[in-house]
Amino acid sequence: MGAFIEFDKVTKQYGTADRVFYALKDASFTIEQGEMVVILGPSGAGKSTLLNLLGGMDVASSGSIISCGEDISQYNDNQLTGYRARNVAVVFQFYNLIPTLTAYENVALMRDIVNDTMDPKEALESVGLGDHMHQFPAQMSGGEQQRVALARALVNRPDILLADEPTGNLDPKTSEEIMKLLEQINERGTTVLVVTHNKEIVNQMKKRVVTMHDGVIISDEKEGGYHEA
């Protein structure tokens, strides 16, 4: 049986033959089910492109992407839509909550997209917000809003959680709490990929670190730390 996630010489390019820009170039790596991987690199390194391809939000120019046992690089639009709803969830730097809905209602929205979701109350309790279900985003701190975003991501029981700069708008203490929560989610069995520039947290976590630069993976360390690319 192959790896849970496998990129094989994956390239994403833009432009024409005269002027080609590589957002990702010949990326090859594998991730086992239940791993937690940190992706590092400066702005424009290709980190978000990698997450977008794995999340089924973009399509590779060449190469193959295996995820959850399927070659998603061969999927059509309808198959990618089903994959995004069924297998993967994404959390961003900005919480993307609907301000006129409560925490519970923001999470419950996923019921309109996915069948057999977790109970929104259970999802909120799993991120420590059982007492905040009926609050609106404006009544919550940034850390609490990011927890709501995590609960919304978890409600469809994804196989893979992608977190793109999830602590980018948070203070150091809250950032550490969010990263610990991501670790707990990972310990429950979800495969987690996280892009972060938080040097202290990366060094504390001692997780696998993939470093990128100019669309190329330049290092892959099993128990890595923060290195400038």
C-alpha positions in Angstrom: 0.0 0.0 0.0 1.4 3.4 -1.0 1.7 6.6 1.1 -1.4 8.4 2.3 -0.2 11.5 0.5 2.3 11.5 -2.4 3.5 14.3 -4.6 5.4 12.9 -7.6 7.3 15.6 -9.6 4.4 18.0 -9.2 4.8 21.3 -11.1 2.5 24.4 -11.2 3.5 26.9 -13.8 2.0 30.1 -15.2 2.7 32.1 -18.3 3.7 31.1 -21.8 6.8 29.3 -23.2 8.5 32.7 -23.6 8.0 33.6 -20.0 7.2 30.9 -17.5 6.8 31.3 -13.8 7.0 28.2 -11.6 4.9 28.5 -8.4 6.0 24.8 -7.7 8.6 22.9 -9.5 9.2 19.1 -9.5 7.9 18.7 -5.9 8.2 15.1 -4.7 7.4 13.9 -1.1 5.2 11.5 0.8 3.2 12.0 4.0 1.9 9.1 6.1 -1.6 9.1 7.5 -1.6 10.7 10.9 1.5 12.8 10.4 1.8 16.5 11.3 4.1 18.5 8.9 5.2 22.1 9.1 5.9 23.9 5.8 8.3 26.9 5.9 9.6 29.4 3.4 9.5 33.1 2.5 6.7 34.8 0.7 6.4 33.4 -2.8 8.2 30.1 -1.9 5.2 28.0 -3.1 3.8 27.0 0.3 0.2 28.1 -0.4 0.4 26.6 -3.9 1.3 23.3 -2.4 -1.6 23.5 0.1 -4.0 24.6 -2.7 -3.0 21.6 -4.9 -3.4 19.1 -2.0 -6.7 20.8 -1.0 -8.1 20.4 -4.5 -8.5 24.1 -4.9 -6.0 24.3 -7.8 -4.8 21.9 -10.5 -1.2 20.9 -11.2 0.4 21.6 -14.6 2.2 18.2 -14.4 3.0 15.4 -12.1 0.7 13.3 -9.9 -0.9 13.9 -6.5 -2.1 10.9 -4.5 -4.3 11.8 -1.6 -6.4 9.4 0.5 -5.5 6.6 -1.9 -6.8 8.4 -5.0 -4.9 10.3 -7.8 -6.6 13.7 -7.4 -4.5 15.2 -10.2 -6.8 13.2 -12.6 -10.0 14.4 -11.0 -12.5 16.6 -12.9 -14.2 19.6 -11.3 -17.1 17.6 -9.9 -14.7 15.0 -8.4 -12.6 17.8 -6.9 -15.7 19.3 -5.3 -16.6 16.0 -3.7 -13.0 15.6 -2.5 -12.9 19.0 -0.9 -16.2 18.4 0.9 -15.4 14.9 2.0 -11.7 14.5 2.6 -10.0 17.9 3.3 -10.6 21.0 5.4 -8.7 24.3 5.3 -8.1 27.0 8.0 -6.7 30.3 6.9 -5.0 33.3 8.6 -8.2 35.2 8.4 -11.1 33.5 10.2 -13.7 34.0 7.4 -16.6 33.8 9.8 -20.0 35.3 8.9 -20.4 38.2 11.4 -24.2 38.0 11.6 -24.1 34.3 12.6 -23.3 32.9 16.0 -20.3 30.5 16.5 -22.8 27.6 16.4 -24.5 28.8 13.2 -21.1 29.4 11.5 -20.1 25.8 12.2 -23.6 24.4 11.4 -23.4 25.9 7.9 -21.3 22.8 6.9 -24.4 20.7 7.2 -25.7 22.3 4.0 -22.5 21.1 2.2 -21.7 17.7 3.7 -23.8 14.7 4.8 -23.0 13.0 8.1 -21.3 15.9 9.8 -20.2 16.0 13.4 -22.7 17.8 15.7 -21.7 21.5 15.7 -21.9 21.6 19.5 -19.5 18.6 19.7 -17.1 20.3 17.2 -17.1 23.6 19.3 -16.6 21.6 22.5 -13.6 19.8 20.9 -11.8 23.2 20.5 -12.8 24.5 24.0 -15.7 26.7 23.0 -18.6 24.9 24.5 -19.5 28.1 26.5 -19.3 30.4 23.4 -21.7 28.7 21.0 -24.2 31.6 21.0 -21.7 34.4 20.7 -21.2 36.4 17.6 -17.7 36.8 16.1 -17.5 40.5 17.3 -18.0 39.2 20.8 -15.0 36.9 20.6 -11.2 37.4 20.7 -9.1 36.6 17.7 -8.0 33.3 19.2 -11.7 32.3 19.9 -12.6 33.2 16.3 -9.8 31.0 15.0 -11.1 28.2 17.2 -14.5 28.6 15.6 -12.8 28.3 12.2 -11.1 25.1 13.4 -14.4 23.7 14.6 -16.0 24.5 11.3 -13.1 22.7 9.6 -13.5 19.6 11.8 -17.2 19.3 11.6 -17.0 17.2 8.4 -14.5 14.8 10.0 -11.8 15.5 7.3 -8.9 13.1 6.7 -6.6 16.1 6.1 -6.5 19.5 7.8 -4.6 22.2 6.0 -3.7 25.3 8.0 -2.3 28.3 6.1 -0.7 30.8 8.6 -3.4 30.0 11.3 -1.6 32.1 13.9 -0.7 35.1 11.6 -3.1 37.5 13.3 -2.6 36.3 16.9 -0.4 37.2 19.8 2.3 34.8 20.9 0.4 33.2 23.8 -2.7 32.6 21.7 -0.6 31.4 18.8 0.9 28.7 21.1 -2.6 27.7 22.2 -3.8 27.3 18.6 -0.7 25.3 17.6 -1.3 23.0 20.6 -4.9 22.6 19.5 -3.7 21.6 16.1 -1.4 19.0 17.7 -4.3 17.6 19.7 -6.4 17.4 16.4 -3.5 15.5 14.9 -3.2 13.2 17.9 -6.9 12.2 17.3 -5.9 10.9 13.9 -6.2 13.8 11.4 -3.3 14.4 9.1 -2.2 18.0 9.5 -0.1 20.3 7.3 0.5 23.8 8.7 2.2 26.8 7.1 3.6 29.1 9.8 6.4 31.7 10.2 6.3 31.4 14.0 10.0 30.6 14.7 9.6 29.9 18.4 6.6 27.5 18.0 8.3 25.6 15.1 11.4 25.1 17.2 9.3 23.9 20.2 7.2 21.5 18.3 9.9 19.3 16.9 7.7 18.1 14.1 8.7 17.3 10.5 9.6 20.5 8.7 9.6 20.9 4.9 11.3 24.1 3.8 10.6 25.7 0.4 12.2 28.4 -1.7 11.3 29.7 -5.2 8.8 26.8 -5.7 11.3 24.1 -4.8 11.6 21.9 -1.7 15.1 22.5 -0.4 15.0 20.5 2.9 12.8 17.9 4.6 13.7 17.2 8.3 12.0 14.7 10.4 12.3 16.7 13.6 13.2 20.0 12.2 13.3 23.6 13.3 13.0 27.0 11.8 15.5 27.9 9.1 15.5 30.9 6.8 15.3 29.7 3.2 
